[in-house]
Amino acid sequence: MLIGHYAPAFMIKALDKKVPLWGLFIAVQVADIIWATLILLGIEKAGINTEALHSPLVLSYMPYSHGLLSAICYSLAGVGLLLLFPYFRKNKQTAWLLGLAIFSHWIIDFISHRPDLPVYGNSMKVGLGLWNYPAWSKIIEAGMYVLGAAWYAYAVKGFKRWAAWLFWIFILASTLSSTLRSETMDPGNIHSVAISALTFYFFATLVIFIVEKNEKE
């Protein structure tokens, strides 16, 4: 999943408005930000098979970015780093919710991926394989994302001025692009996939930062 990972970010923000949504947008994609960086550095390995169902990504070696043990470590390390700052020491729940957002990535991947997620190292790979059911996978991902966005917008009672247009145009455009992305991947260039992913994460966080600054509450 791509946009599906943002559903927990919206939901956490709706439940606790103290948590910065732009920070949650980064947190839920920590694993993929690390993955894309390690792909570009040649440390982790992946390929593209356009004949595969739904997701053409063949994730052959990603022990550092997507291992269960790694996910737990990233979550705890994130909480530990945040608690170094006075604000988060006063608001420990916010730090722990951001840590939970980091770990949510692995949970969603476990549901959607084929058995390519290592428990530790590059061994004991798991995954329930929702990707093997393309129509359901796309419906569930888009549904999670849009419902999460709607819940967040309702919780903050909407947005000021033009921010509402920016938010919903972004939600619609990202839903459509995510649904169609498997048809546009270059089978010979995994590096372009990594670069486009990092570009999208940055752009999505920037949009949400602007939108969040214009919440009605």
C-alpha positions as CSV (number, residue, x, y, z in Angstrom):
1,M,0.0,0.0,0.0
2,L,1.0,3.6,-0.5
3,I,-1.8,6.0,0.5
4,G,-3.3,3.3,2.8
5,H,-0.5,4.0,5.3
6,Y,-1.9,7.5,5.8
7,A,-5.2,6.2,7.2
8,P,-3.7,5.7,10.7
9,A,-2.2,9.2,10.6
10,F,-5.6,10.7,10.0
11,M,-7.3,8.5,12.6
12,I,-4.7,9.3,15.3
13,K,-5.0,13.0,14.6
14,A,-8.8,12.8,14.8
15,L,-8.5,11.2,18.2
16,D,-5.8,13.4,19.6
17,K,-5.5,16.9,18.1
18,K,-2.3,17.6,19.9
19,V,-0.4,15.2,17.6
20,P,0.9,17.1,14.5
21,L,-0.6,15.6,11.4
22,W,2.5,16.5,9.3
23,G,4.6,14.6,11.9
24,L,2.3,11.6,11.6
25,F,2.6,11.7,7.8
26,I,6.3,11.3,8.2
27,A,6.0,8.7,10.9
28,V,3.7,6.3,9.0
29,Q,6.2,6.3,6.1
30,V,9.5,5.9,8.0
31,A,9.9,2.3,6.8
32,D,9.4,3.3,3.2
33,I,11.6,6.3,3.4
34,I,14.3,4.1,4.8
35,W,13.5,1.5,2.1
36,A,13.8,4.0,-0.8
37,T,17.0,5.4,0.6
38,L,18.6,1.9,0.9
39,I,17.4,1.0,-2.6
40,L,19.2,4.0,-4.0
41,L,22.3,3.1,-2.0
42,G,22.2,-0.5,-3.3
43,I,21.9,-1.9,0.2
44,E,18.4,-3.4,-0.1
45,K,17.2,-5.1,-3.3
46,A,13.9,-5.0,-5.3
47,G,12.7,-5.5,-8.8
48,I,9.6,-5.0,-10.9
49,N,7.4,-7.7,-12.4
50,T,4.6,-6.0,-14.4
51,E,2.8,-9.4,-14.7
52,A,2.3,-9.7,-11.0
53,L,-1.1,-9.2,-9.5
54,H,-1.8,-5.6,-8.3
55,S,1.7,-4.7,-7.0
56,P,4.5,-5.3,-9.5
57,L,7.1,-4.8,-6.9
58,V,9.3,-7.8,-6.1
59,L,10.7,-7.1,-2.7
60,S,13.5,-9.6,-2.4
61,Y,15.8,-8.2,0.3
62,M,14.7,-5.6,2.8
63,P,15.7,-6.7,6.3
64,Y,16.6,-3.2,7.5
65,S,13.6,-1.3,6.4
66,H,10.7,-3.8,6.7
67,G,11.7,-6.4,9.2
68,L,9.4,-6.8,12.2
69,L,12.3,-6.4,14.6
70,S,13.4,-3.3,12.7
71,A,9.9,-1.9,12.9
72,I,9.8,-2.3,16.7
73,C,13.3,-0.7,17.0
74,Y,12.3,2.3,14.8
75,S,9.2,2.8,16.8
76,L,11.0,2.7,20.2
77,A,13.9,4.8,18.8
78,G,11.4,7.4,17.5
79,V,9.7,7.7,20.9
80,G,13.1,7.9,22.7
81,L,14.3,10.7,20.4
82,L,11.1,12.7,20.8
83,L,11.3,12.4,24.6
84,L,14.7,14.2,24.5
85,F,12.7,17.4,23.7
86,P,10.9,19.2,26.6
87,Y,7.6,19.5,24.7
88,F,7.3,15.7,24.3
89,R,8.4,15.1,27.9
90,K,5.4,17.2,28.9
91,N,3.2,15.4,26.3
92,K,4.4,11.8,26.5
93,Q,1.2,10.5,24.9
94,T,2.0,12.4,21.7
95,A,5.4,10.8,21.5
96,W,4.0,7.4,22.0
97,L,1.3,8.0,19.4
98,L,3.9,9.0,16.9
99,G,5.8,5.8,17.8
100,L,2.6,3.8,17.2
101,A,2.3,5.5,13.8
102,I,5.7,4.3,12.9
103,F,4.8,0.7,13.8
104,S,1.5,0.9,12.0
105,H,3.4,0.7,8.7
106,W,4.5,-2.8,9.4
107,I,1.0,-3.9,10.4
108,I,-0.6,-2.6,7.2
109,D,2.2,-4.1,5.1
110,F,1.7,-7.5,6.9
111,I,-2.0,-7.4,5.8
112,S,-1.3,-6.4,2.2
113,H,2.1,-7.8,1.2
114,R,2.8,-11.3,0.0
115,P,5.2,-13.2,2.3
116,D,8.2,-10.9,1.8
117,L,8.3,-9.2,5.2
118,P,11.1,-10.7,7.3
119,V,10.6,-11.2,11.0
120,Y,14.3,-10.6,11.6
121,G,17.3,-10.4,9.3
122,N,16.1,-11.8,6.0
123,S,14.4,-14.8,7.4
124,M,10.9,-16.0,8.5
125,K,9.1,-13.9,5.8
126,V,5.4,-13.3,6.4
127,G,2.5,-11.5,4.7
128,L,-1.2,-12.2,4.4
129,G,-1.2,-11.3,0.7
130,L,-4.2,-8.9,0.2
131,W,-2.3,-7.8,-2.9
132,N,-3.3,-11.1,-4.5
133,Y,-6.8,-9.8,-4.7
134,P,-6.3,-6.6,-6.8
135,A,-9.9,-5.3,-6.8
136,W,-10.4,-5.7,-3.0
137,S,-6.9,-4.4,-2.3
138,K,-7.6,-1.1,-4.2
139,I,-11.1,-0.7,-2.7
140,I,-9.8,-1.3,0.9
141,E,-6.8,1.0,0.5
142,A,-8.8,3.8,-1.1
143,G,-11.6,3.3,1.5
144,M,-9.3,3.5,4.5
145,Y,-7.6,6.6,3.1
146,V,-10.7,8.6,2.2
147,L,-12.6,7.6,5.4
148,G,-9.6,8.5,7.5
149,A,-9.4,11.9,5.7
150,A,-13.1,12.5,6.2
151,W,-12.9,11.7,9.9
152,Y,-9.9,14.1,10.4
153,A,-11.8,16.9,8.5
154,Y,-14.9,16.3,10.6
155,A,-12.8,16.3,13.9
156,V,-11.3,19.7,13.2
157,K,-14.6,21.1,11.8
158,G,-13.1,21.8,8.4
159,F,-10.6,24.3,7.2
160,K,-10.2,28.0,6.6
161,R,-10.3,29.7,3.2
162,W,-8.8,27.8,0.3
163,A,-7.3,25.0,2.4
164,A,-10.4,22.9,2.1
165,W,-10.0,22.9,-1.7
166,L,-6.3,22.1,-1.4
167,F,-7.0,19.2,1.0
168,W,-9.8,17.5,-1.0
169,I,-8.1,18.0,-4.3
170,F,-5.0,16.3,-2.8
171,I,-7.0,13.5,-1.4
172,L,-8.7,12.9,-4.8
173,A,-5.6,13.2,-6.9
174,S,-3.5,10.9,-4.6
175,T,-6.3,8.3,-4.5
176,L,-6.4,8.2,-8.3
177,S,-2.6,8.2,-8.8
178,S,-2.2,5.4,-6.2
179,T,-4.9,3.3,-7.9
180,L,-3.2,3.6,-11.3
181,R,0.5,3.5,-10.2
182,S,1.1,-0.2,-10.9
183,E,0.4,0.4,-14.6
184,T,3.0,3.2,-14.8
185,M,6.1,1.5,-13.3
186,D,9.1,1.0,-15.5
187,P,10.1,-2.7,-15.3
188,G,13.7,-1.9,-15.6
189,N,14.2,1.0,-13.2
190,I,13.6,0.4,-9.5
191,H,15.6,3.5,-8.7
192,S,12.9,5.7,-10.4
193,V,10.3,4.0,-8.1
194,A,12.4,4.9,-5.0
195,I,12.9,8.5,-6.1
196,S,9.2,9.0,-7.0
197,A,8.2,7.5,-3.6
198,L,10.5,9.9,-1.7
199,T,9.2,12.8,-3.8
200,F,5.6,11.9,-3.0
201,Y,6.3,11.6,0.7
202,F,7.8,15.1,0.8
203,F,5.0,16.6,-1.3
204,A,2.3,15.0,0.8
205,T,3.8,16.1,4.0
206,L,4.2,19.7,2.7
207,V,0.5,19.8,1.6
208,I,-0.7,18.4,4.9
209,F,1.5,21.0,6.8
210,I,-0.2,23.8,4.9
211,V,-3.7,22.3,5.4
212,E,-3.1,21.7,9.1
213,K,-2.1,25.4,9.6
214,N,-5.5,26.3,8.3
215,E,-7.7,24.0,10.5
216,K,-10.8,25.7,12.0
217,E,-9.8,24.5,15.5
